[in-house]
Amino acid sequence: MFLKKLAFAGAMAAAWLASPGMIPPVAAKDATQVIYQSAASSPTIGIIPIGVADALGFFEEEGVELEVRYGQGGPMAAQILATGNADMSQITYEPFIKGYEQGLRGKYVLASWDILIYYIGVPADSPIKTVEDLKGKLIGVPSMASASVTIARSILRSAGITPDDSIFQPVGISASAVTALTRGQIDAYASFHSAFASFPRAGVEMRYFRHPVAANIGNGGYFVSQKAIEEKHEAIQGVLRALVKAQYFISLAPEKAIRLYWEQYPTTRIGGSDEEAMAKAMSELSFDQASIVPLPVPGQTYGHVDPKGVETYLGVLKGEGYIDETIPASEVVDDQFIKAANEIDFDAIRALAERD
């Protein structure tokens, strides 16, 4: 497993944070370590809040040392959390639901998305205009173990199509998925939102088919293990607050945020010229941001998880046989960290975003 220890306070951040009026960061020796298990195998645009929070010293301000580890999907992240080898992750509900049956305990404490991030896409110029048109078509998926298969089945079933495994073709994500679709190896692609971000970056315009019942239900966010909730409560508050600060900064200064992201993760910069690289990154960021919960706004609570939406979504999963028993929403979500996560100085972050 690839492991990257996030470095604190890059040169750009140090210059900004040394400005008058900024609170000096907490000394590293006082920091509490929090292990963040990513579901991705390497940095993607979805991790930009972590990169920005780290580059701007937000974790240091909170007295936290965040260690990011990379894996191979949500199910692996859930397994690692279950064994106590990580404290938190940003994952959808499905891996936790499966893990719950094997004893995984914890809570989703801050929402990440306000839509169901699994859906089906086809090229904008495809003759497939409706879900009904997908009958008899080959649909690419990241893998047969992906929850996107479950949701694709439910979408197809809603249109009177009885799905079976033969219509799904594992094609991975990113370049391999784009290649499979553009070369006609598959007719459509069913996946999660950040995987679809690869298509506009490659110049492929897409149309999407979303779930008829659960399309507007966010199905995941920041998950914290029960052990971390009990043993690292204040540190988890700090991580979440740092991430909300970063998200607000991103909303105010996306290009600056991208440059900080590149500073932390140089391999994510794609493109020859700076202009080309920024255009690609902005396209990907815009796509990703369109799926997240409304951006932080002064005076409003950010990141609340709706229990009723969770119950509706769990009903969809049960209807597809993904789970046998209905798990109460109270076992899935918890708002105990919401108030602390929202205790940020919006004016200070805005000044930071506006600084040259």
C-alpha positions in Angstrom: 0.0 0.0 0.0 1.3 3.4 -1.0 1.9 5.6 2.0 2.4 9.4 2.0 3.0 11.4 5.1 1.6 14.9 4.6 4.2 17.6 5.0 3.3 20.7 7.0 3.4 24.3 5.9 5.0 24.7 2.5 6.9 27.8 1.5 3.8 29.6 0.1 1.7 28.8 3.2 4.4 29.9 5.6 4.6 33.3 3.9 0.8 33.7 4.2 0.5 32.4 7.7 3.3 34.7 9.0 1.3 37.7 8.0 0.0 40.0 10.8 -3.3 38.8 12.4 -2.8 35.1 11.6 -2.7 32.8 14.6 0.6 30.9 14.7 0.3 27.2 14.2 0.5 24.7 17.1 4.0 23.2 17.5 4.3 19.8 15.7 5.5 18.1 19.0 2.0 18.8 20.5 0.2 17.3 17.6 -2.2 14.3 17.9 -1.8 11.9 15.0 -4.9 11.0 13.0 -4.7 8.3 10.4 -6.8 9.0 7.3 -7.4 6.0 5.0 -8.2 7.1 1.5 -10.3 4.9 -0.7 -8.3 5.9 -3.7 -5.0 4.3 -4.7 -3.3 7.7 -5.3 -4.2 11.4 -4.8 -7.3 12.5 -6.9 -9.1 15.8 -7.0 -11.4 14.6 -4.3 -8.6 14.9 -1.8 -8.0 18.6 -2.6 -9.4 19.8 0.8 -6.7 17.8 2.6 -4.0 19.1 0.3 -5.2 22.7 0.8 -5.7 22.3 4.6 -2.2 20.9 4.9 -0.5 23.5 2.7 -2.1 26.4 4.6 -1.3 24.9 8.0 -4.9 24.3 9.1 -4.0 20.9 10.6 -1.2 22.4 12.6 -3.5 25.2 13.8 -5.7 22.4 15.2 -2.9 20.5 16.8 -3.3 17.6 14.4 -0.8 15.5 12.4 -2.8 13.9 9.6 -1.3 10.9 8.0 -2.9 9.9 4.7 -2.7 6.3 3.5 -3.9 5.1 0.1 -5.7 1.8 -0.7 -7.9 0.1 -3.2 -11.4 1.3 -2.8 -14.0 1.9 -0.1 -14.3 -1.7 1.0 -10.6 -1.9 1.8 -10.8 1.4 3.7 -13.7 0.0 5.7 -11.8 -3.1 6.5 -8.7 -1.1 7.7 -11.0 1.1 9.9 -12.6 -2.1 11.3 -9.2 -3.5 12.4 -8.3 -0.2 14.2 -5.5 0.6 11.8 -7.0 3.9 10.7 -9.2 6.6 12.3 -11.3 8.1 9.5 -12.0 8.1 5.8 -14.2 9.7 3.2 -16.3 6.9 1.9 -19.8 6.2 0.7 -22.3 4.3 2.9 -22.0 0.9 1.2 -18.6 -0.3 2.6 -19.7 0.6 6.1 -23.0 -1.1 5.7 -21.2 -4.3 4.6 -18.7 -3.9 7.4 -21.4 -3.3 9.9 -22.6 -6.9 9.5 -19.0 -8.0 10.4 -18.8 -5.7 13.5 -17.5 -2.4 12.0 -18.7 0.5 14.2 -18.4 4.2 13.7 -20.4 7.1 12.3 -20.6 9.4 9.3 -20.0 12.8 11.0 -19.8 15.3 8.1 -21.6 15.0 4.8 -19.5 15.2 1.6 -22.1 14.9 -1.2 -25.7 16.2 -1.6 -26.4 13.8 -4.5 -26.2 10.1 -5.0 -22.7 9.9 -6.5 -23.4 6.7 -8.5 -25.0 7.0 -11.9 -24.8 6.0 -15.5 -23.2 8.1 -18.2 -23.2 8.0 -22.0 -21.4 10.3 -24.5 -23.4 13.4 -25.2 -23.8 12.4 -28.9 -24.8 8.8 -28.1 -28.1 7.5 -29.6 -29.0 6.3 -26.1 -31.4 9.0 -25.0 -33.3 7.3 -22.1 -32.7 4.6 -19.6 -34.9 2.3 -21.6 -32.5 2.6 -24.5 -29.9 0.8 -22.4 -31.6 -2.5 -22.9 -29.2 -4.9 -24.5 -26.3 -2.5 -24.2 -22.9 -3.2 -22.5 -22.3 -1.1 -19.5 -18.7 -0.5 -18.2 -18.1 -0.4 -14.4 -15.0 0.1 -12.3 -15.2 -3.5 -11.0 -18.0 -6.0 -10.3 -17.5 -5.4 -6.6 -18.3 -1.6 -7.0 -21.5 -0.4 -5.5 -22.0 1.4 -8.8 -23.2 -2.0 -10.1 -25.9 -2.1 -7.4 -27.2 1.3 -8.3 -27.0 0.7 -12.0 -29.1 -2.4 -11.5 -31.7 -0.3 -9.6 -31.7 2.4 -12.3 -32.2 -0.2 -15.0 -34.9 -2.1 -13.1 -36.8 1.2 -12.7 -37.1 1.3 -16.5 -38.4 -2.3 -16.7 -35.0 -3.8 -17.6 -34.0 -7.0 -15.8 -30.2 -6.7 -15.3 -27.8 -9.6 -15.1 -24.0 -9.7 -14.8 -23.5 -10.3 -18.5 -24.3 -6.6 -19.3 -21.6 -5.2 -17.0 -18.0 -5.0 -18.2 -15.2 -4.1 -15.7 -13.1 -1.4 -17.3 -11.6 0.3 -14.2 -11.5 4.1 -13.9 -9.8 7.2 -15.4 -8.0 6.6 -18.7 -9.0 2.9 -19.1 -12.7 3.8 -18.8 -12.4 6.7 -21.2 -10.7 4.5 -23.7 -13.3 1.7 -23.4 -16.1 4.1 -24.0 -14.6 6.2 -26.8 -13.5 3.0 -28.7 -16.9 1.5 -28.5 -15.9 -1.4 -26.2 -18.8 -0.4 -24.0 -22.0 1.6 -24.7 -22.3 3.3 -21.3 -20.4 3.7 -18.1 -21.7 3.3 -14.5 -19.5 4.7 -11.8 -19.0 7.3 -9.0 -18.8 11.0 -9.6 -15.0 11.5 -9.3 -14.4 8.7 -11.9 -16.6 10.6 -14.3 -14.4 13.7 -13.9 -11.9 12.0 -16.2 -14.2 12.3 -19.2 -14.4 16.1 -19.4 -10.7 16.3 -18.7 -10.2 14.1 -21.8 -12.6 16.3 -23.8 -15.5 13.8 -23.8 -18.9 15.4 -23.0 -21.3 13.2 -21.2 -25.0 12.9 -20.4 -26.2 11.1 -17.2 -29.0 8.9 -16.0 -29.6 9.1 -12.3 -31.6 7.1 -9.8 -35.3 8.0 -9.9 -35.8 7.9 -6.1 -32.4 8.5 -4.5 -30.7 10.9 -7.0 -30.8 13.8 -4.6 -29.6 11.9 -1.5 -26.0 12.2 -0.6 -24.6 8.8 0.1 -21.5 9.4 2.1 -19.0 11.6 3.7 -16.4 11.6 6.4 -16.6 8.4 8.5 -14.9 8.1 11.9 -14.4 4.8 13.6 -16.0 4.3 17.0 -12.5 3.9 18.6 -11.4 7.3 17.2 -14.6 9.0 18.3 -13.9 7.8 21.9 -10.1 8.2 22.0 -9.4 11.1 19.6 -12.5 13.2 20.0 -10.8 16.6 20.0 -8.4 15.7 17.2 -11.3 14.6 15.0 -13.0 17.9 15.7 -9.8 19.6 14.6 -9.5 17.6 11.4 -13.1 18.3 10.4 -12.7 22.0 11.2 -9.5 22.2 9.1 -11.3 20.5 6.2 -14.3 22.9 6.4 -11.8 25.8 6.4 -10.1 24.3 3.3 -13.4 23.8 1.5 -14.3 27.5 2.1 -10.9 28.6 0.8 -11.4 26.4 -2.3 -14.8 28.0 -3.0 -13.2 31.5 -2.8 -10.0 30.9 -4.7 -10.2 27.7 -6.8 -7.1 28.4 -8.8 -5.0 29.1 -5.7 -6.4 26.0 -4.2 -5.3 23.9 -7.2 -1.7 25.3 -7.0 -1.6 24.4 -3.4 -2.9 20.9 -4.3 -0.2 20.6 -7.0 2.4 21.7 -4.4 1.4 18.9 -2.1 0.8 16.3 -4.9 3.0 17.2 -7.9 2.0 14.1 -9.9 -1.6 15.4 -10.1 -0.5 18.2 -12.4 -1.5 17.2 -16.0 -0.8 19.2 -19.1 2.2 20.8 -20.9 1.8 24.5 -20.3 0.6 26.1 -17.1 -2.5 27.3 -18.9 -3.3 23.8 -20.2 -2.7 22.2 -16.8 -4.9 24.8 -15.0 -7.7 24.4 -17.6 -7.8 20.6 -17.1 -7.6 20.9 -13.3 -10.4 23.6 -13.2 -12.6 21.4 -15.3 -12.1 18.4 -13.0 -12.5 20.5 -9.9 -15.7 22.1 -11.2 -17.1 18.7 -11.9 -16.2 17.3 -8.5 -17.5 20.4 -6.6 -20.9 20.1 -8.4 -21.5 16.9 -6.4 -20.6 18.1 -2.9 -22.8 19.6 -0.3 -23.4 23.3 -0.6 -20.2 25.2 0.1 -19.6 26.7 3.6 -21.5 29.9 4.1 -21.2 32.2 7.1 -24.1 31.8 9.4 -25.2 28.4 8.0 -24.4 24.9 9.3 -22.2 23.0 6.9 -22.1 19.2 6.5 -25.3 18.0 8.3 -26.3 14.4 7.3 -30.0 13.9 6.8 -31.2 10.7 8.6 -34.3 10.4 6.5 -32.3 10.4 3.3 -30.1 7.7 4.8 -33.1 5.6 5.5 -34.4 6.0 2.0 -31.1 5.1 0.5 -30.7 2.0 2.7 -34.1 1.0 1.4 -32.8 1.1 -2.1 -29.9 -1.1 -1.2 -32.1 -3.6 0.6 -34.4 -3.6 -2.5 -31.4 -4.7 -4.6 -30.4 -7.4 -2.1 -27.3 -5.5 -1.1 -28.2 -5.9 2.5 -30.6 -8.3 4.2 -31.6 -6.2 7.2 -32.4 -2.5 7.5 -29.9 -0.7 9.7 -31.3 2.3 11.7 -30.0 5.6 10.5 -28.9 6.3 14.1 -26.3 3.5 13.6 -25.0 5.2 10.5 -24.9 9.0 11.1 -24.1 11.2 14.1 -24.1 15.1 14.3 -22.0 15.4 17.4 -19.1 17.0 15.5 -21.1 19.4 13.3 -21.1 22.4 15.7 -17.3 22.2 16.3 -16.6 21.7 12.6 -18.4 24.9 11.7 -16.6 27.0 14.3 -14.3 28.8 11.8 -13.2 32.4 11.1 -14.7 33.0 7.7 -13.2 36.5 7.5 -9.6 35.2 8.2 -10.0 32.6 5.5 -11.4 35.1 3.0 -8.4 37.4 3.7 -6.1 34.5 3.1 -7.8 33.7 -0.2 -7.6 37.3 -1.4 -3.9 37.7 -0.5 -1.5 37.9 -3.4 
